[in-house]
């Protein structure tokens, strides 16, 4: 399988986007590529990449979100490789409104699996496209920030960025 790959320099670090045509497969911070690539190999097998200057629609949408909070990310095509359960969790994350948070426990309940809090948190951590699937919006039931595969500083930045609203 041949995927397009481009790099975008952002205010929260360099990011690498992988796509097939205009459909996003993965979005990774350049300093955190290995765990996502491992997840992708598990669910997609092998692939090769074709470097491109930008991925149509995605490069500009990501920059607009990070620069001004303006987002059309939820309207663009995605195909995150994962299990049926992971995809269910990720769609639950996409339903969390911009600027809002939801506990892992409430997220589990929202997808019809109220006792699967740990499994939901695990699926959250395997998310191959942070920001697009807004795993940073999942927090602890005790009000704690929880975890984030790209680091807690980035999670705090994303939450502050969204809570300040689109500019």
VMD Tcl script that builds the backbone (N, CA, C; Angstrom):
set m [mol new atoms 501]
animate dup $m
set s [atomselect $m all]
$s set {name element resname resid chain x y z} {
  {N N UNK 1 A 0.850 -1.168 0.000}
  {CA C UNK 1 A 0.000 0.000 0.000}
  {C C UNK 1 A 0.903 1.242 0.000}
  {N N UNK 2 A 0.591 2.190 -0.841}
  {CA C UNK 2 A 1.353 3.429 -0.925}
  {C C UNK 2 A 0.562 4.556 -0.257}
  {N N UNK 3 A 1.191 5.209 0.712}
  {CA C UNK 3 A 0.581 6.323 1.425}
  {C C UNK 3 A 1.359 7.594 1.137}
  {N N UNK 4 A 0.649 8.690 1.026}
  {CA C UNK 4 A 1.305 9.992 0.934}
  {C C UNK 4 A 1.714 10.409 2.335}
  {N N UNK 5 A 2.867 11.062 2.441}
  {CA C UNK 5 A 3.336 11.538 3.736}
  {C C UNK 5 A 3.862 12.953 3.579}
  {N N UNK 6 A 3.450 13.816 4.502}
  {CA C UNK 6 A 3.994 15.171 4.530}
  {C C UNK 6 A 4.251 15.570 5.971}
  {N N UNK 7 A 5.090 16.565 6.122}
  {CA C UNK 7 A 5.437 17.083 7.434}
  {C C UNK 7 A 4.911 18.502 7.543}
  {N N UNK 8 A 4.338 18.819 8.702}
  {CA C UNK 8 A 3.813 20.161 8.963}
  {C C UNK 8 A 4.468 20.662 10.248}
  {N N UNK 9 A 5.091 21.819 10.177}
  {CA C UNK 9 A 5.650 22.442 11.379}
  {C C UNK 9 A 4.535 23.216 12.062}
  {N N UNK 10 A 4.336 22.941 13.348}
  {CA C UNK 10 A 3.237 23.570 14.086}
  {C C UNK 10 A 3.751 24.188 15.377}
  {N N UNK 11 A 2.893 24.915 16.039}
  {CA C UNK 11 A 3.229 25.539 17.314}
  {C C UNK 11 A 3.451 24.516 18.422}
  {N N UNK 12 A 2.984 23.287 18.230}
  {CA C UNK 12 A 3.171 22.232 19.234}
  {C C UNK 12 A 4.100 21.133 18.739}
  {N N UNK 13 A 4.914 21.444 17.758}
  {CA C UNK 13 A 5.899 20.494 17.263}
  {C C UNK 13 A 5.631 20.050 15.841}
  {N N UNK 14 A 6.639 19.445 15.263}
  {CA C UNK 14 A 6.536 18.942 13.896}
  {C C UNK 14 A 5.634 17.718 13.859}
  {N N UNK 15 A 4.730 17.693 12.881}
  {CA C UNK 15 A 3.789 16.585 12.754}
  {C C UNK 15 A 3.915 15.957 11.380}
  {N N UNK 16 A 3.686 14.657 11.330}
  {CA C UNK 16 A 3.727 13.904 10.088}
  {C C UNK 16 A 2.325 13.375 9.805}
  {N N UNK 17 A 1.845 13.601 8.594}
  {CA C UNK 17 A 0.526 13.138 8.185}
  {C C UNK 17 A 0.694 12.013 7.171}
  {N N UNK 18 A -0.097 10.965 7.299}
  {CA C UNK 18 A -0.141 9.867 6.340}
  {C C UNK 18 A -1.558 9.788 5.791}
  {N N UNK 19 A -1.671 9.690 4.472}
  {CA C UNK 19 A -2.996 9.646 3.857}
  {C C UNK 19 A -2.991 8.756 2.618}
  {N N UNK 20 A -4.163 8.260 2.301}
  {CA C UNK 20 A -4.424 7.542 1.054}
  {C C UNK 20 A -5.443 8.395 0.316}
  {N N UNK 21 A -5.045 8.927 -0.834}
  {CA C UNK 21 A -5.798 9.960 -1.536}
  {C C UNK 21 A -6.026 11.116 -0.555}
  {N N UNK 22 A -7.267 11.490 -0.306}
  {CA C UNK 22 A -7.551 12.591 0.626}
  {C C UNK 22 A -8.028 12.072 1.985}
  {N N UNK 23 A -7.854 10.795 2.243}
  {CA C UNK 23 A -8.317 10.183 3.488}
  {C C UNK 23 A -7.149 10.020 4.451}
  {N N UNK 24 A -7.255 10.649 5.608}
  {CA C UNK 24 A -6.193 10.588 6.603}
  {C C UNK 24 A -6.158 9.211 7.253}
  {N N UNK 25 A -4.947 8.651 7.348}
  {CA C UNK 25 A -4.727 7.361 7.988}
  {C C UNK 25 A -4.100 7.564 9.366}
  {N N UNK 26 A -3.166 8.535 9.456}
  {CA C UNK 26 A -2.485 8.782 10.732}
  {C C UNK 26 A -1.953 10.209 10.771}
  {N N UNK 27 A -1.834 10.718 11.986}
  {CA C UNK 27 A -1.254 12.033 12.266}
  {C C UNK 27 A -0.372 11.838 13.485}
  {N N UNK 28 A 0.917 12.085 13.323}
  {CA C UNK 28 A 1.866 11.756 14.388}
  {C C UNK 28 A 2.802 12.929 14.652}
  {N N UNK 29 A 3.117 13.146 15.925}
  {CA C UNK 29 A 4.197 14.067 16.230}
  {C C UNK 29 A 5.490 13.384 15.811}
  {N N UNK 30 A 6.385 14.114 15.194}
  {CA C UNK 30 A 7.621 13.527 14.673}
  {C C UNK 30 A 8.472 12.882 15.758}
  {N N UNK 31 A 8.354 13.353 16.991}
  {CA C UNK 31 A 9.124 12.737 18.071}
  {C C UNK 31 A 8.387 11.562 18.724}
  {N N UNK 32 A 7.237 11.183 18.180}
  {CA C UNK 32 A 6.444 10.072 18.738}
  {C C UNK 32 A 5.961 9.122 17.638}
  {N N UNK 33 A 6.720 8.988 16.558}
  {CA C UNK 33 A 6.272 8.198 15.409}
  {C C UNK 33 A 6.258 6.696 15.687}
  {N N UNK 34 A 7.251 6.188 16.387}
  {CA C UNK 34 A 7.415 4.742 16.538}
  {C C UNK 34 A 6.184 4.014 17.083}
  {N N UNK 35 A 5.560 4.472 18.179}
  {CA C UNK 35 A 4.379 3.734 18.674}
  {C C UNK 35 A 3.221 3.721 17.674}
  {N N UNK 36 A 3.034 4.819 16.957}
  {CA C UNK 36 A 1.941 4.854 15.978}
  {C C UNK 36 A 2.248 3.938 14.806}
  {N N UNK 37 A 3.492 3.942 14.330}
  {CA C UNK 37 A 3.846 3.051 13.229}
  {C C UNK 37 A 3.677 1.581 13.635}
  {N N UNK 38 A 3.996 1.245 14.864}
  {CA C UNK 38 A 3.805 -0.118 15.357}
  {C C UNK 38 A 2.316 -0.486 15.310}
  {N N UNK 39 A 1.466 0.433 15.764}
  {CA C UNK 39 A 0.017 0.216 15.726}
  {C C UNK 39 A -0.451 0.045 14.271}
  {N N UNK 40 A 0.042 0.885 13.384}
  {CA C UNK 40 A -0.374 0.810 11.978}
  {C C UNK 40 A 0.046 -0.527 11.354}
  {N N UNK 41 A 1.280 -0.974 11.610}
  {CA C UNK 41 A 1.738 -2.261 11.066}
  {C C UNK 41 A 0.857 -3.404 11.567}
  {N N UNK 42 A 0.454 -3.336 12.826}
  {CA C UNK 42 A -0.397 -4.395 13.390}
  {C C UNK 42 A -1.734 -4.469 12.644}
  {N N UNK 43 A -2.274 -3.321 12.245}
  {CA C UNK 43 A -3.614 -3.304 11.651}
  {C C UNK 43 A -3.635 -3.174 10.128}
  {N N UNK 44 A -2.519 -2.776 9.533}
  {CA C UNK 44 A -2.495 -2.574 8.082}
  {C C UNK 44 A -1.466 -3.444 7.368}
  {N N UNK 45 A -0.565 -4.062 8.090}
  {CA C UNK 45 A 0.528 -4.758 7.434}
  {C C UNK 45 A 1.591 -3.752 7.026}
  {N N UNK 46 A 2.249 -4.007 5.925}
  {CA C UNK 46 A 3.322 -3.092 5.505}
  {C C UNK 46 A 2.781 -2.056 4.514}
  {N N UNK 47 A 3.500 -0.971 4.424}
  {CA C UNK 47 A 3.155 0.082 3.487}
  {C C UNK 47 A 4.435 0.826 3.138}
  {N N UNK 48 A 4.351 1.636 2.112}
  {CA C UNK 48 A 5.462 2.523 1.758}
  {C C UNK 48 A 4.903 3.932 1.652}
  {N N UNK 49 A 5.797 4.900 1.696}
  {CA C UNK 49 A 5.343 6.292 1.656}
  {C C UNK 49 A 5.933 7.025 0.468}
  {N N UNK 50 A 5.152 7.963 0.003}
  {CA C UNK 50 A 5.558 8.887 -1.043}
  {C C UNK 50 A 5.563 10.283 -0.417}
  {N N UNK 51 A 6.737 10.891 -0.271}
  {CA C UNK 51 A 6.774 12.236 0.310}
  {C C UNK 51 A 6.082 13.243 -0.615}
  {N N UNK 52 A 5.238 14.081 -0.020}
  {CA C UNK 52 A 4.562 15.143 -0.762}
  {C C UNK 52 A 4.690 16.443 0.035}
  {N N UNK 53 A 4.539 17.562 -0.626}
  {CA C UNK 53 A 4.646 18.862 0.046}
  {C C UNK 53 A 3.483 19.097 0.997}
  {N N UNK 54 A 2.318 18.629 0.620}
  {CA C UNK 54 A 1.139 18.760 1.485}
  {C C UNK 54 A 0.129 17.691 1.116}
  {N N UNK 55 A -0.775 17.435 2.040}
  {CA C UNK 55 A -1.878 16.519 1.780}
  {C C UNK 55 A -3.118 17.379 1.655}
  {N N UNK 56 A -3.681 17.347 0.463}
  {CA C UNK 56 A -4.807 18.209 0.110}
  {C C UNK 56 A -5.837 18.245 1.224}
  {N N UNK 57 A -6.265 19.400 1.561}
  {CA C UNK 57 A -7.244 19.719 2.598}
  {C C UNK 57 A -6.685 19.566 4.011}
  {N N UNK 58 A -5.951 18.501 4.282}
  {CA C UNK 58 A -5.503 18.204 5.637}
  {C C UNK 58 A -4.439 19.157 6.148}
  {N N UNK 59 A -3.444 19.455 5.332}
  {CA C UNK 59 A -2.347 20.318 5.798}
  {C C UNK 59 A -2.886 21.681 6.220}
  {N N UNK 60 A -3.732 22.261 5.405}
  {CA C UNK 60 A -4.270 23.595 5.721}
  {C C UNK 60 A -5.269 23.530 6.877}
  {N N UNK 61 A -6.070 22.476 6.958}
  {CA C UNK 61 A -7.045 22.355 8.047}
  {C C UNK 61 A -6.338 22.201 9.389}
  {N N UNK 62 A -5.268 21.426 9.433}
  {CA C UNK 62 A -4.508 21.255 10.668}
  {C C UNK 62 A -3.876 22.575 11.091}
  {N N UNK 63 A -3.277 23.283 10.140}
  {CA C UNK 63 A -2.675 24.581 10.453}
  {C C UNK 63 A -3.721 25.574 10.952}
  {N N UNK 64 A -4.892 25.604 10.320}
  {CA C UNK 64 A -5.954 26.523 10.747}
  {C C UNK 64 A -6.409 26.208 12.169}
  {N N UNK 65 A -6.556 24.934 12.486}
  {CA C UNK 65 A -6.948 24.549 13.842}
  {C C UNK 65 A -5.905 25.011 14.855}
  {N N UNK 66 A -4.642 24.733 14.602}
  {CA C UNK 66 A -3.588 25.052 15.562}
  {C C UNK 66 A -3.302 26.548 15.649}
  {N N UNK 67 A -3.474 27.267 14.556}
  {CA C UNK 67 A -3.189 28.704 14.557}
  {C C UNK 67 A -4.327 29.535 15.145}
  {N N UNK 68 A -5.565 29.188 14.790}
  {CA C UNK 68 A -6.669 30.063 15.174}
  {C C UNK 68 A -7.801 29.358 15.906}
  {N N UNK 69 A -7.750 28.050 15.979}
  {CA C UNK 69 A -8.854 27.325 16.598}
  {C C UNK 69 A -9.966 27.031 15.614}
  {N N UNK 70 A -9.886 27.610 14.415}
  {CA C UNK 70 A -10.888 27.325 13.389}
  {C C UNK 70 A -10.697 25.888 12.940}
  {N N UNK 71 A -11.774 25.140 12.920}
  {CA C UNK 71 A -11.594 23.737 12.567}
  {C C UNK 71 A -12.650 23.217 11.611}
  {N N UNK 72 A -12.157 22.507 10.626}
  {CA C UNK 72 A -13.011 21.722 9.737}
  {C C UNK 72 A -12.551 20.271 9.784}
  {N N UNK 73 A -11.704 19.950 10.763}
  {CA C UNK 73 A -11.132 18.614 10.845}
  {C C UNK 73 A -12.206 17.531 10.897}
  {N N UNK 74 A -13.319 17.822 11.561}
  {CA C UNK 74 A -14.384 16.823 11.709}
  {C C UNK 74 A -15.140 16.565 10.404}
  {N N UNK 75 A -14.925 17.391 9.390}
  {CA C UNK 75 A -15.642 17.228 8.121}
  {C C UNK 75 A -14.829 16.481 7.072}
  {N N UNK 76 A -13.556 16.226 7.347}
  {CA C UNK 76 A -12.684 15.595 6.365}
  {C C UNK 76 A -12.641 14.082 6.572}
  {N N UNK 77 A -12.309 13.346 5.522}
  {CA C UNK 77 A -12.343 11.880 5.541}
  {C C UNK 77 A -11.184 11.293 6.342}
  {N N UNK 78 A -11.531 10.318 7.196}
  {CA C UNK 78 A -10.519 9.592 7.969}
  {C C UNK 78 A -10.779 8.088 7.851}
  {N N UNK 79 A -9.717 7.317 8.048}
  {CA C UNK 79 A -9.827 5.863 8.088}
  {C C UNK 79 A -8.772 5.346 9.059}
  {N N UNK 80 A -9.025 5.507 10.366}
  {CA C UNK 80 A -8.023 5.097 11.353}
  {C C UNK 80 A -7.969 3.577 11.501}
  {N N UNK 81 A -6.836 2.970 11.224}
  {CA C UNK 81 A -6.723 1.529 11.391}
  {C C UNK 81 A -6.811 1.135 12.865}
  {N N UNK 82 A -7.621 0.139 13.157}
  {CA C UNK 82 A -7.773 -0.323 14.531}
  {C C UNK 82 A -8.851 -1.382 14.619}
  {N N UNK 83 A -9.066 -1.871 15.823}
  {CA C UNK 83 A -10.106 -2.870 16.053}
  {C C UNK 83 A -11.483 -2.189 16.022}
  {N N UNK 84 A -12.514 -3.006 15.958}
  {CA C UNK 84 A -13.880 -2.458 15.987}
  {C C UNK 84 A -14.111 -1.679 17.279}
  {N N UNK 85 A -13.618 -2.201 18.410}
  {CA C UNK 85 A -13.795 -1.504 19.682}
  {C C UNK 85 A -13.041 -0.172 19.684}
  {N N UNK 86 A -11.797 -0.173 19.221}
  {CA C UNK 86 A -11.037 1.072 19.163}
  {C C UNK 86 A -11.756 2.102 18.312}
  {N N UNK 87 A -12.244 1.705 17.158}
  {CA C UNK 87 A -12.965 2.637 16.276}
  {C C UNK 87 A -14.217 3.196 16.962}
  {N N UNK 88 A -14.873 2.361 17.731}
  {CA C UNK 88 A -16.065 2.812 18.478}
  {C C UNK 88 A -15.690 3.888 19.497}
  {N N UNK 89 A -14.584 3.654 20.213}
  {CA C UNK 89 A -14.091 4.641 21.176}
  {C C UNK 89 A -13.717 5.927 20.444}
  {N N UNK 90 A -13.013 5.800 19.325}
  {CA C UNK 90 A -12.557 6.984 18.599}
  {C C UNK 90 A -13.727 7.801 18.052}
  {N N UNK 91 A -14.793 7.132 17.632}
  {CA C UNK 91 A -15.967 7.876 17.179}
  {C C UNK 91 A -16.642 8.568 18.369}
  {N N UNK 92 A -16.589 7.930 19.537}
  {CA C UNK 92 A -17.086 8.576 20.755}
  {C C UNK 92 A -16.292 9.826 21.088}
  {N N UNK 93 A -14.985 9.763 20.890}
  {CA C UNK 93 A -14.132 10.943 21.116}
  {C C UNK 93 A -14.488 12.060 20.140}
  {N N UNK 94 A -14.766 11.710 18.901}
  {CA C UNK 94 A -15.109 12.727 17.899}
  {C C UNK 94 A -16.432 13.422 18.221}
  {N N UNK 95 A -17.251 12.781 19.055}
  {CA C UNK 95 A -18.540 13.378 19.432}
  {C C UNK 95 A -18.407 14.389 20.568}
  {N N UNK 96 A -17.240 14.459 21.205}
  {CA C UNK 96 A -17.041 15.441 22.279}
  {C C UNK 96 A -16.876 16.811 21.634}
  {N N UNK 97 A -17.686 17.748 22.046}
  {CA C UNK 97 A -17.659 19.083 21.450}
  {C C UNK 97 A -16.320 19.784 21.657}
  {N N UNK 98 A -15.977 20.596 20.690}
  {CA C UNK 98 A -14.779 21.439 20.743}
  {C C UNK 98 A -14.802 22.257 22.041}
  {N N UNK 99 A -13.677 22.260 22.749}
  {CA C UNK 99 A -13.573 23.041 23.974}
  {C C UNK 99 A -14.131 22.358 25.211}
  {N N UNK 100 A -14.668 21.163 25.057}
  {CA C UNK 100 A -15.248 20.414 26.181}
  {C C UNK 100 A -14.370 19.204 26.489}
  {N N UNK 101 A -14.589 18.605 27.649}
  {CA C UNK 101 A -13.917 17.368 28.021}
  {C C UNK 101 A -14.951 16.371 28.520}
  {N N UNK 102 A -14.541 15.122 28.582}
  {CA C UNK 102 A -15.397 14.052 29.060}
  {C C UNK 102 A -14.499 13.062 29.780}
  {N N UNK 103 A -14.951 12.522 30.900}
  {CA C UNK 103 A -14.133 11.543 31.611}
  {C C UNK 103 A -14.114 10.232 30.818}
  {N N UNK 104 A -13.061 9.455 31.044}
  {CA C UNK 104 A -12.977 8.137 30.419}
  {C C UNK 104 A -14.198 7.307 30.796}
  {N N UNK 105 A -14.640 7.437 32.034}
  {CA C UNK 105 A -15.809 6.705 32.519}
  {C C UNK 105 A -17.064 7.117 31.747}
  {N N UNK 106 A -17.259 8.420 31.570}
  {CA C UNK 106 A -18.428 8.894 30.824}
  {C C UNK 106 A -18.324 8.533 29.341}
  {N N UNK 107 A -17.102 8.530 28.824}
  {CA C UNK 107 A -16.903 8.113 27.431}
  {C C UNK 107 A -17.296 6.647 27.273}
  {N N UNK 108 A -16.881 5.803 28.213}
  {CA C UNK 108 A -17.255 4.385 28.171}
  {C C UNK 108 A -18.780 4.243 28.171}
  {N N UNK 109 A -19.448 4.993 29.032}
  {CA C UNK 109 A -20.915 4.935 29.084}
  {C C UNK 109 A -21.533 5.424 27.776}
  {N N UNK 110 A -20.949 6.463 27.186}
  {CA C UNK 110 A -21.518 7.045 25.961}
  {C C UNK 110 A -21.449 6.095 24.771}
  {N N UNK 111 A -20.513 5.131 24.800}
  {CA C UNK 111 A -20.440 4.169 23.697}
  {C C UNK 111 A -21.116 2.851 24.062}
  {N N UNK 112 A -21.865 2.851 25.179}
  {CA C UNK 112 A -22.614 1.670 25.578}
  {C C UNK 112 A -21.799 0.611 26.296}
  {N N UNK 113 A -20.633 0.978 26.827}
  {CA C UNK 113 A -19.770 0.037 27.539}
  {C C UNK 113 A -19.366 0.628 28.886}
  {N N UNK 114 A -20.338 0.863 29.795}
  {CA C UNK 114 A -20.066 1.596 31.030}
  {C C UNK 114 A -19.032 0.960 31.963}
  {N N UNK 115 A -18.778 -0.333 31.824}
  {CA C UNK 115 A -17.795 -0.979 32.704}
  {C C UNK 115 A -16.423 -1.115 32.035}
  {N N UNK 116 A -16.268 -0.576 30.858}
  {CA C UNK 116 A -15.033 -0.755 30.084}
  {C C UNK 116 A -14.114 0.464 30.154}
  {N N UNK 117 A -14.093 1.128 31.295}
  {CA C UNK 117 A -13.311 2.362 31.437}
  {C C UNK 117 A -11.836 2.157 31.090}
  {N N UNK 118 A -11.228 1.092 31.582}
  {CA C UNK 118 A -9.805 0.840 31.294}
  {C C UNK 118 A -9.586 0.532 29.819}
  {N N UNK 119 A -10.461 -0.241 29.228}
  {CA C UNK 119 A -10.338 -0.564 27.804}
  {C C UNK 119 A -10.504 0.692 26.957}
  {N N UNK 120 A -11.397 1.574 27.382}
  {CA C UNK 120 A -11.591 2.847 26.683}
  {C C UNK 120 A -10.322 3.694 26.780}
  {N N UNK 121 A -9.728 3.759 27.956}
  {CA C UNK 121 A -8.489 4.533 28.122}
  {C C UNK 121 A -7.368 3.936 27.276}
  {N N UNK 122 A -7.302 2.622 27.194}
  {CA C UNK 122 A -6.293 1.964 26.373}
  {C C UNK 122 A -6.504 2.278 24.891}
  {N N UNK 123 A -7.735 2.197 24.421}
  {CA C UNK 123 A -8.039 2.526 23.023}
  {C C UNK 123 A -7.709 3.988 22.740}
  {N N UNK 124 A -7.986 4.835 23.711}
  {CA C UNK 124 A -7.670 6.251 23.587}
  {C C UNK 124 A -6.171 6.437 23.339}
  {N N UNK 125 A -5.346 5.687 24.065}
  {CA C UNK 125 A -3.902 5.781 23.926}
  {C C UNK 125 A -3.360 5.230 22.623}
  {N N UNK 126 A -4.130 4.432 21.914}
  {CA C UNK 126 A -3.718 3.858 20.624}
  {C C UNK 126 A -4.178 4.702 19.438}
  {N N UNK 127 A -4.846 5.779 19.701}
  {CA C UNK 127 A -5.380 6.657 18.657}
  {C C UNK 127 A -4.280 7.056 17.668}
  {N N UNK 128 A -4.440 6.714 16.376}
  {CA C UNK 128 A -3.404 7.030 15.404}
  {C C UNK 128 A -3.479 8.452 14.838}
  {N N UNK 129 A -4.442 9.233 15.287}
  {CA C UNK 129 A -4.530 10.598 14.776}
  {C C UNK 129 A -5.029 11.574 15.843}
  {N N UNK 130 A -4.145 11.868 16.833}
  {CA C UNK 130 A -4.525 12.858 17.850}
  {C C UNK 130 A -4.935 14.175 17.177}
  {N N UNK 131 A -5.705 14.947 17.854}
  {CA C UNK 131 A -6.307 16.213 17.411}
  {C C UNK 131 A -7.503 15.910 16.524}
  {N N UNK 132 A -7.320 15.150 15.440}
  {CA C UNK 132 A -8.429 14.821 14.540}
  {C C UNK 132 A -9.428 13.946 15.280}
  {N N UNK 133 A -8.938 12.924 15.947}
  {CA C UNK 133 A -9.732 12.164 16.914}
  {C C UNK 133 A -9.272 12.730 18.249}
  {N N UNK 134 A -10.050 13.628 18.835}
  {CA C UNK 134 A -9.563 14.459 19.942}
  {C C UNK 134 A -9.426 13.741 21.280}
  {N N UNK 135 A -8.453 12.842 21.348}
  {CA C UNK 135 A -8.220 12.081 22.571}
  {C C UNK 135 A -7.779 12.972 23.729}
  {N N UNK 136 A -7.313 14.176 23.416}
  {CA C UNK 136 A -6.926 15.111 24.485}
  {C C UNK 136 A -8.143 15.581 25.282}
  {N N UNK 137 A -9.341 15.381 24.762}
  {CA C UNK 137 A -10.560 15.802 25.455}
  {C C UNK 137 A -11.020 14.796 26.509}
  {N N UNK 138 A -10.371 13.633 26.584}
  {CA C UNK 138 A -10.701 12.632 27.608}
  {C C UNK 138 A -9.842 12.894 28.839}
  {N N UNK 139 A -10.493 12.967 29.983}
  {CA C UNK 139 A -9.805 13.293 31.242}
  {C C UNK 139 A -10.244 12.308 32.329}
  {N N UNK 140 A -9.575 12.367 33.465}
  {CA C UNK 140 A -9.922 11.499 34.583}
  {C C UNK 140 A -11.238 11.897 35.229}
  {N N UNK 141 A -11.919 10.923 35.814}
  {CA C UNK 141 A -13.185 11.183 36.508}
  {C C UNK 141 A -12.983 12.104 37.697}
  {N N UNK 142 A -11.775 12.104 38.258}
  {CA C UNK 142 A -11.468 12.952 39.416}
  {C C UNK 142 A -11.106 14.380 39.018}
  {N N UNK 143 A -11.210 14.683 37.731}
  {CA C UNK 143 A -10.873 16.019 37.247}
  {C C UNK 143 A -9.421 16.149 36.836}
  {N N UNK 144 A -8.617 15.087 37.057}
  {CA C UNK 144 A -7.224 15.108 36.629}
  {C C UNK 144 A -7.118 15.062 35.118}
  {N N UNK 145 A -5.990 15.481 34.626}
  {CA C UNK 145 A -5.807 15.590 33.182}
  {C C UNK 145 A -5.721 14.241 32.479}
  {N N UNK 146 A -5.361 13.178 33.203}
  {CA C UNK 146 A -5.206 11.871 32.571}
  {C C UNK 146 A -3.900 11.808 31.802}
  {N N UNK 147 A -3.819 10.915 30.841}
  {CA C UNK 147 A -2.601 10.761 30.057}
  {C C UNK 147 A -2.753 11.315 28.649}
  {N N UNK 148 A -1.653 11.273 27.907}
  {CA C UNK 148 A -1.661 11.689 26.505}
  {C C UNK 148 A -0.420 11.118 25.847}
  {N N UNK 149 A -0.598 10.386 24.770}
  {CA C UNK 149 A 0.519 9.693 24.127}
  {C C UNK 149 A 1.600 10.648 23.619}
  {N N UNK 150 A 1.266 11.876 23.374}
  {CA C UNK 150 A 2.237 12.858 22.870}
  {C C UNK 150 A 2.786 13.749 23.977}
  {N N UNK 151 A 2.463 13.443 25.224}
  {CA C UNK 151 A 2.989 14.206 26.349}
  {C C UNK 151 A 1.961 15.145 26.952}
  {N N UNK 152 A 2.025 15.291 28.274}
  {CA C UNK 152 A 1.042 16.112 28.985}
  {C C UNK 152 A 1.157 17.595 28.658}
  {N N UNK 153 A 2.341 18.096 28.337}
  {CA C UNK 153 A 2.463 19.509 27.957}
  {C C UNK 153 A 1.641 19.800 26.711}
  {N N UNK 154 A 1.678 18.896 25.755}
  {CA C UNK 154 A 0.880 19.094 24.537}
  {C C UNK 154 A -0.612 18.993 24.848}
  {N N UNK 155 A -0.989 18.059 25.720}
  {CA C UNK 155 A -2.400 17.937 26.078}
  {C C UNK 155 A -2.892 19.214 26.750}
  {N N UNK 156 A -2.102 19.735 27.680}
  {CA C UNK 156 A -2.496 20.988 28.339}
  {C C UNK 156 A -2.631 22.117 27.322}
  {N N UNK 157 A -1.686 22.200 26.386}
  {CA C UNK 157 A -1.738 23.253 25.367}
  {C C UNK 157 A -3.014 23.122 24.540}
  {N N UNK 158 A -3.328 21.909 24.087}
  {CA C UNK 158 A -4.527 21.691 23.265}
  {C C UNK 158 A -5.796 22.044 24.029}
  {N N UNK 159 A -5.883 21.650 25.297}
  {CA C UNK 159 A -7.068 21.974 26.089}
  {C C UNK 159 A -7.210 23.482 26.281}
  {N N UNK 160 A -6.128 24.162 26.616}
  {CA C UNK 160 A -6.179 25.644 26.748}
  {C C UNK 160 A -6.552 26.290 25.426}
  {N N UNK 161 A -5.967 25.803 24.350}
  {CA C UNK 161 A -6.226 26.340 23.016}
  {C C UNK 161 A -7.703 26.248 22.675}
  {N N UNK 162 A -8.304 25.101 22.935}
  {CA C UNK 162 A -9.728 24.913 22.621}
  {C C UNK 162 A -10.625 25.682 23.576}
  {N N UNK 163 A -10.253 25.741 24.855}
  {CA C UNK 163 A -11.101 26.433 25.816}
  {C C UNK 163 A -11.101 27.939 25.592}
  {N N UNK 164 A -10.096 28.446 24.911}
  {CA C UNK 164 A -10.096 29.881 24.589}
  {C C UNK 164 A -11.005 30.161 23.397}
  {N N UNK 165 A -11.463 29.111 22.722}
  {CA C UNK 165 A -12.414 29.249 21.617}
  {C C UNK 165 A -11.730 29.632 20.321}
  {N N UNK 166 A -12.427 29.398 19.196}
  {CA C UNK 166 A -11.872 29.795 17.891}
  {C C UNK 166 A -11.650 31.306 17.861}
  {N N UNK 167 A -10.539 31.686 17.275}
  {CA C UNK 167 A -10.211 33.118 17.177}
  {C C UNK 167 A -10.380 33.591 15.763}
}
mol reanalyze $m
mol bondsrecalc $m
mol representation Tube
mol addrep $m
